[in-house]
């Protein structure tokens, strides 16, 4: 059971964090558009309110999605670096280089 979690859930965590950031960004954009449409229909100055909702909402979505995506990228890069440094054979440090 624990092996299944390790192989399926905790494998490629960096990529999953990046996908989570993209999904939340899409959900936030859709919610912004829906709120802007409702605001436009609800009041006489709805176009102004909807523009404010779109501007602030899209800024909010990007500001909070970018750090999550960047963290996922860092996790992925650190994992790749860890794999690359453990797979390479260590050079023999007892020998001096030839001059």
C-alpha positions in Angstrom: 0.0 0.0 0.0 2.8 2.5 0.9 4.7 1.5 -2.2 1.6 2.4 -4.3 1.5 5.9 -2.7 5.2 6.4 -3.3 5.0 5.3 -7.0 1.7 7.1 -7.9 1.0 10.0 -5.5 4.5 11.2 -4.5 6.1 10.7 -7.9 6.9 13.8 -9.9 5.7 16.2 -7.2 7.1 19.3 -8.9 5.1 18.6 -12.1 1.9 18.1 -10.0 2.4 21.4 -8.2 2.8 23.1 -11.6 -0.4 21.5 -12.9 -2.2 22.6 -9.7 -1.1 26.2 -10.3 -2.3 26.1 -13.9 -5.7 24.5 -12.8 -6.2 27.1 -10.1 -5.3 29.9 -12.6 -7.9 28.6 -15.0 -10.6 28.3 -12.3 -9.8 31.9 -11.1 -10.1 33.3 -14.6 -13.4 31.5 -15.2 -14.7 32.8 -11.8 -13.6 36.3 -12.7 -15.4 36.2 -16.0 -18.6 34.9 -14.4 -18.5 37.6 -11.7 -18.0 40.3 -14.3 -21.0 39.1 -16.3 -23.2 39.1 -13.2 -21.9 42.6 -12.2 -22.7 43.9 -15.7 -26.2 42.7 -15.5 -26.9 43.7 -11.9 -26.3 47.5 -11.9 -26.6 50.5 -14.2 -22.8 51.1 -14.1 -22.1 47.4 -14.4 -19.6 47.8 -17.2 -17.3 49.8 -15.0 -17.7 47.4 -12.1 -17.1 44.4 -14.4 -13.9 46.0 -15.8 -12.7 46.5 -12.2 -13.5 42.9 -11.3 -11.8 41.6 -14.4 -8.7 43.8 -13.9 -8.3 43.0 -10.1 -9.4 39.4 -10.5 -7.0 38.6 -13.3 -4.1 40.3 -11.5 -5.0 38.3 -8.3 -5.1 35.1 -10.3 -1.7 35.7 -11.8 0.0 37.0 -8.7 -1.0 33.9 -6.7 -0.5 31.3 -9.5 3.0 32.3 -10.4 4.7 31.6 -7.0 3.0 28.2 -6.8 4.2 27.4 -10.4 7.7 28.6 -9.6 7.8 26.5 -6.4 6.9 23.4 -8.5 9.6 24.3 -11.0 12.1 24.6 -8.1 11.1 21.2 -6.8 11.4 19.6 -10.2 14.9 21.2 -10.8 16.2 20.1 -7.4 15.0 16.6 -8.1 16.7 16.5 -11.5 19.9 17.9 -9.9 19.8 15.3 -7.2 19.4 12.5 -9.7 22.2 13.9 -11.9 24.6 14.2 -9.0 24.0 10.8 -7.5 24.2 9.0 -10.9 27.5 10.3 -11.9 30.6 8.4 -10.8 32.7 10.4 -8.4 36.1 11.3 -9.8 39.1 9.9 -8.0 40.3 12.7 -5.9 43.6 11.1 -4.9 45.2 11.8 -8.2 46.4 15.2 -9.2 45.6 16.5 -12.7 48.4 16.3 -15.2 50.1 19.6 -16.0 
